[in-house]
Amino acid sequence: MRSLPARRIAAVALTAAASVVALAGPAFAHVTVNPGSAAQGGYTAVDFRVPNESDTASTVKLEVNLPLDHPLASVRTLPLPGWTAAVEKSKLDKPLKVHGSDVTEAVSKITWTADAGTKIAPGQFQEFRVSLGPLPADADTMVFKTLQTYDNGDVVRWIDESPAGQPEPAHPAPVLALTKAADGDGHGVTASPSADAHAAASSDGNGKSSDGTARTLGVVGIVVGVIGTAVGVLGLRRKSSGSAS
Protein backbone atom coordinates (compact mmCIF):
# COMPACT_ATOMS: atom_id res chain seq x y z
CA MET A 1 0.00 0.00 0.00
CA ARG A 2 2.86 2.38 0.72
CA SER A 3 4.13 2.04 -2.86
CA LEU A 4 1.09 3.82 -4.32
CA PRO A 5 1.98 7.34 -3.07
CA ALA A 6 5.56 6.80 -4.21
CA ARG A 7 4.38 5.92 -7.69
CA ARG A 8 2.11 8.98 -7.76
CA ILE A 9 4.95 11.27 -6.68
CA ALA A 10 7.27 9.81 -9.33
CA ALA A 11 4.58 10.26 -11.97
CA VAL A 12 4.03 13.88 -10.97
CA ALA A 13 7.79 14.54 -11.09
CA LEU A 14 8.16 13.02 -14.54
CA THR A 15 5.12 14.91 -15.84
CA ALA A 16 6.50 18.20 -14.49
CA ALA A 17 9.90 17.51 -16.00
CA ALA A 18 8.37 16.71 -19.37
CA SER A 19 6.32 19.91 -19.23
CA VAL A 20 9.45 21.98 -18.52
CA VAL A 21 11.25 20.46 -21.49
CA ALA A 22 8.22 20.97 -23.74
CA LEU A 23 7.92 24.61 -22.75
CA ALA A 24 11.65 25.18 -23.22
CA GLY A 25 11.67 23.64 -26.68
CA PRO A 26 10.27 26.61 -28.66
CA ALA A 27 13.09 28.83 -27.37
CA PHE A 28 15.46 26.87 -29.60
CA ALA A 29 13.26 27.39 -32.67
CA HIS A 30 13.69 31.14 -33.13
CA VAL A 31 15.78 32.59 -35.93
CA THR A 32 18.70 34.22 -34.10
CA VAL A 33 21.93 36.12 -34.76
CA ASN A 34 25.05 34.58 -33.22
CA PRO A 35 27.05 35.72 -31.39
CA GLY A 36 24.40 37.98 -29.93
CA SER A 37 26.63 40.98 -29.22
CA ALA A 38 29.45 42.99 -30.77
CA ALA A 39 31.42 46.17 -30.03
CA GLN A 40 30.11 49.51 -31.21
CA GLY A 41 32.06 51.04 -34.09
CA GLY A 42 33.87 47.87 -35.07
CA TYR A 43 33.58 45.06 -37.57
CA THR A 44 32.21 41.62 -36.80
CA ALA A 45 31.07 38.37 -38.40
CA VAL A 46 27.75 36.83 -37.38
CA ASP A 47 25.66 33.79 -38.24
CA PHE A 48 21.93 33.96 -38.84
CA ARG A 49 20.88 30.62 -37.36
CA VAL A 50 17.71 29.24 -38.96
CA PRO A 51 16.00 26.15 -37.50
CA ASN A 52 13.28 24.38 -39.46
CA GLU A 53 10.11 24.42 -37.36
CA SER A 54 7.82 22.44 -39.62
CA ASP A 55 7.34 18.67 -39.39
CA THR A 56 6.29 18.36 -43.03
CA ALA A 57 7.87 21.25 -45.00
CA SER A 58 11.44 22.42 -45.63
CA THR A 59 12.95 25.91 -45.60
CA VAL A 60 14.06 27.07 -49.04
CA LYS A 61 14.53 30.84 -48.67
CA LEU A 62 15.69 33.34 -46.07
CA GLU A 63 15.35 37.14 -46.29
CA VAL A 64 17.24 39.29 -43.78
CA ASN A 65 16.47 43.01 -43.72
CA LEU A 66 19.22 45.34 -42.50
CA PRO A 67 18.17 48.50 -40.64
CA LEU A 68 18.73 51.66 -42.67
CA ASP A 69 18.40 53.95 -39.65
CA HIS A 70 21.94 52.74 -38.89
CA PRO A 71 23.27 51.73 -42.32
CA LEU A 72 26.38 49.59 -42.71
CA ALA A 73 29.02 50.50 -45.28
CA SER A 74 30.50 46.98 -45.49
CA VAL A 75 28.32 43.87 -45.76
CA ARG A 76 29.70 40.62 -47.16
CA THR A 77 28.20 37.14 -47.33
CA LEU A 78 30.19 33.94 -46.91
CA PRO A 79 29.55 31.50 -49.79
CA LEU A 80 27.33 28.62 -48.68
CA PRO A 81 27.19 25.51 -50.88
CA GLY A 82 23.69 24.91 -52.20
CA TRP A 83 22.48 28.47 -51.56
CA THR A 84 22.55 31.60 -53.73
CA ALA A 85 22.87 34.93 -51.93
CA ALA A 86 21.46 38.13 -53.47
CA VAL A 87 22.29 41.52 -51.96
CA GLU A 88 20.00 44.52 -52.38
CA LYS A 89 21.16 48.10 -51.80
CA SER A 90 19.21 51.29 -51.11
CA LYS A 91 20.12 54.94 -51.55
CA LEU A 92 20.83 56.78 -48.33
CA ASP A 93 19.20 60.08 -47.48
CA LYS A 94 22.41 61.12 -45.77
CA PRO A 95 25.78 59.77 -47.00
CA LEU A 96 27.99 57.86 -44.58
CA LYS A 97 31.55 58.99 -43.91
CA VAL A 98 33.78 55.90 -43.87
CA HIS A 99 37.56 56.20 -43.86
CA GLY A 100 37.25 59.70 -45.31
CA SER A 101 34.96 58.72 -48.19
CA ASP A 102 31.24 59.27 -48.74
CA VAL A 103 29.07 56.13 -48.95
CA THR A 104 25.77 56.96 -50.68
CA GLU A 105 24.09 53.55 -50.59
CA ALA A 106 24.00 50.60 -48.21
CA VAL A 107 22.81 47.00 -48.16
CA SER A 108 19.15 46.88 -47.14
CA LYS A 109 18.39 43.18 -47.65
CA ILE A 110 20.12 39.84 -48.16
CA THR A 111 18.18 36.95 -49.67
CA TRP A 112 19.44 33.37 -49.64
CA THR A 113 17.62 31.00 -52.02
CA ALA A 114 18.16 27.26 -51.98
CA ASP A 115 19.44 25.66 -55.17
CA ALA A 116 17.65 22.64 -56.61
CA GLY A 117 17.98 19.72 -54.20
CA THR A 118 19.00 21.93 -51.26
CA LYS A 119 16.78 22.67 -48.26
CA ILE A 120 16.63 22.88 -44.49
CA ALA A 121 14.63 19.74 -43.77
CA PRO A 122 12.49 19.04 -40.69
CA GLY A 123 14.69 18.54 -37.65
CA GLN A 124 17.60 20.47 -39.20
CA PHE A 125 19.01 23.99 -39.06
CA GLN A 126 21.38 26.08 -41.16
CA GLU A 127 23.66 29.05 -40.48
CA PHE A 128 24.17 31.93 -42.89
CA ARG A 129 27.34 33.93 -42.22
CA VAL A 130 27.76 37.64 -42.86
CA SER A 131 30.49 40.16 -42.04
CA LEU A 132 29.27 43.61 -40.99
CA GLY A 133 30.76 46.99 -40.25
CA PRO A 134 31.47 49.50 -39.14
CA LEU A 135 28.76 48.96 -36.54
CA PRO A 136 27.01 52.11 -35.28
CA ALA A 137 28.61 53.80 -32.28
CA ASP A 138 25.38 55.52 -31.20
CA ALA A 139 23.03 52.52 -30.89
CA ASP A 140 22.55 49.75 -28.34
CA THR A 141 20.98 47.21 -30.68
CA MET A 142 20.46 46.34 -34.32
CA VAL A 143 17.24 44.56 -35.29
CA PHE A 144 17.24 42.32 -38.38
CA LYS A 145 13.68 41.60 -39.46
CA THR A 146 13.67 38.23 -41.20
CA LEU A 147 11.33 36.17 -43.40
CA GLN A 148 11.60 32.38 -43.60
CA THR A 149 9.94 30.67 -46.58
CA TYR A 150 8.98 26.98 -46.77
CA ASP A 151 8.58 24.83 -49.86
CA ASN A 152 4.82 24.55 -49.23
CA GLY A 153 4.46 28.34 -49.56
CA ASP A 154 4.27 29.17 -45.87
CA VAL A 155 6.17 32.28 -44.76
CA VAL A 156 7.16 32.88 -41.13
CA ARG A 157 7.77 36.56 -40.41
CA TRP A 158 10.40 37.00 -37.69
CA ILE A 159 9.76 40.73 -37.36
CA ASP A 160 8.34 41.37 -33.88
CA GLU A 161 10.43 43.57 -31.62
CA SER A 162 10.78 42.73 -27.92
CA PRO A 163 10.18 45.75 -25.65
CA ALA A 164 12.25 45.72 -22.46
CA GLY A 165 10.42 44.14 -19.55
CA GLN A 166 7.75 42.61 -21.79
CA PRO A 167 7.17 38.93 -22.62
CA GLU A 168 8.93 37.71 -25.73
CA PRO A 169 6.64 37.83 -28.80
CA ALA A 170 5.79 34.73 -30.79
CA HIS A 171 8.06 35.63 -33.70
CA PRO A 172 10.87 37.86 -32.39
CA ALA A 173 13.24 39.47 -34.86
CA PRO A 174 16.93 38.58 -34.51
CA VAL A 175 18.72 41.23 -32.44
CA LEU A 176 22.42 42.08 -32.22
CA ALA A 177 23.31 43.86 -28.96
CA LEU A 178 25.97 46.57 -29.28
CA THR A 179 28.35 47.14 -26.38
CA LYS A 180 30.81 49.90 -25.59
CA ALA A 181 34.20 49.41 -27.21
CA ALA A 182 37.02 48.14 -25.00
CA ASP A 183 39.15 51.26 -25.58
CA GLY A 184 36.55 53.34 -23.71
CA ASP A 185 36.92 56.38 -25.95
CA GLY A 186 33.24 56.38 -26.84
CA HIS A 187 33.91 56.15 -30.58
CA GLY A 188 34.14 52.41 -30.98
CA VAL A 189 36.96 50.26 -32.25
CA THR A 190 38.95 51.51 -35.22
CA ALA A 191 39.10 48.50 -37.48
CA SER A 192 39.24 47.60 -41.13
CA PRO A 193 37.38 44.98 -43.18
CA SER A 194 40.43 42.70 -42.87
CA ALA A 195 39.25 42.06 -39.31
CA ASP A 196 36.24 40.20 -40.73
CA ALA A 197 38.13 36.97 -41.31
CA HIS A 198 39.52 36.93 -37.79
CA ALA A 199 36.09 37.67 -36.33
CA ALA A 200 34.56 34.89 -38.39
CA ALA A 201 37.11 32.37 -37.17
CA SER A 202 36.94 33.37 -33.53
CA SER A 203 33.14 33.36 -33.36
CA ASP A 204 32.85 29.95 -35.00
CA GLY A 205 34.01 28.00 -31.98
CA ASN A 206 32.31 30.03 -29.26
CA GLY A 207 29.27 31.85 -30.62
CA LYS A 208 27.58 28.82 -32.15
CA SER A 209 27.24 26.85 -28.95
CA SER A 210 27.07 29.42 -26.16
CA ASP A 211 23.36 30.23 -26.26
CA GLY A 212 22.26 26.65 -26.89
CA THR A 213 24.49 25.32 -24.11
CA ALA A 214 23.18 27.85 -21.59
CA ARG A 215 19.56 27.04 -22.41
CA THR A 216 20.21 23.29 -22.24
CA LEU A 217 21.91 23.57 -18.85
CA GLY A 218 19.05 25.70 -17.57
CA VAL A 219 16.45 23.13 -18.63
CA VAL A 220 18.47 20.26 -17.16
CA GLY A 221 18.81 22.15 -13.87
CA ILE A 222 15.06 22.70 -13.63
CA VAL A 223 14.34 19.05 -14.40
CA VAL A 224 16.83 17.87 -11.77
CA GLY A 225 15.28 20.26 -9.25
CA VAL A 226 11.78 18.91 -9.89
CA ILE A 227 12.93 15.31 -9.49
CA GLY A 228 14.95 16.17 -6.37
CA THR A 229 11.91 17.78 -4.77
CA ALA A 230 9.81 14.70 -5.49
CA VAL A 231 12.47 12.43 -3.96
CA GLY A 232 12.62 14.65 -0.87
CA VAL A 233 8.85 14.50 -0.42
CA LEU A 234 8.95 10.73 -0.80
CA GLY A 235 11.64 10.48 1.88
CA LEU A 236 9.61 12.57 4.34
CA ARG A 237 6.53 10.42 3.74
CA ARG A 238 8.49 7.26 4.42
CA LYS A 239 10.01 8.73 7.57
CA SER A 240 6.58 9.83 8.75
CA SER A 241 5.10 6.39 8.07
CA GLY A 242 7.96 4.70 9.95
CA SER A 243 7.46 6.91 13.02
CA ALA A 244 3.74 6.23 13.05
CA SER A 245 4.32 2.45 13.07
Secondary structure, DSSP 8 states (H G I E B T S, - for coil): -THHHHHHHHHHHHHHHHHHHHHHGGGGSS-EEESSEEETTS-EEEEEEEE---SS--EEEEEEE--SSS--SEEEE---TTEEEEEEEEEEEEEEEETTEEEEEEEEEEEEEE-TT--B-TT-EEEEEEEEES--SS-SEEE--EEEEETTS-EEEE-B---TTS---SSB--EEEEE--TT-SSS-----TTHHHHHHHHHHHHHHHHHHHHHHHHHHHHHHHHHHHHHHHHHHHHHHHHHH-
